[in-house]
C-alpha cells in the first residue's frame, strides 16, 4: 500500500472539513490516496502508527493550531525517516521539529 499519511488537527480545526474536501478533490483528480489515521483506527496504538507511517510514501503534517498530538506523530514520522512536508497557517509558532526551514506557510 502506498499513500500520503495526513497529520492534522481534526476536532480543534474549524477549517478541517474544508481541508478534507480539498484533499478528496485532489484524490479524485489524481488517484492519490490520503490516509487519515482517525478514520482508520478508533484509538491510538504506537505499533499501528509506526506500521502505517512505514507504508506511507509521504507524510503531510499540518502544524497549524500547535496541537501536541500532531507534533508527536510528526516526531514518529521523522524518526522513521519518512519524507515529510510540513505546513502551517502564517503566523503559527513552531515548536520542536527537524528540518523546520522546509515548512511551508
Number of C-alpha atoms within 10 A of each C-alpha: 7 14 16 19 24 24 23 28 20 15 9 10 14 10 11 14 12 11 13 15 11 12 16 16 12 14 13 11 9 9 10 14 17 20 19 15 18 12 8 8 11 8 9 10 10 10 8 13 15 14 11 17 26 16 14 21 14 19 23 19 22 23 25 20 16 16 15 12 13 19 20 13 20 28 15 15 25 16 10 12 11 18 15 22 16 21 17 18 12 9 8 13 11 14 11 10 14 13 11 11 8 11 17 12 13
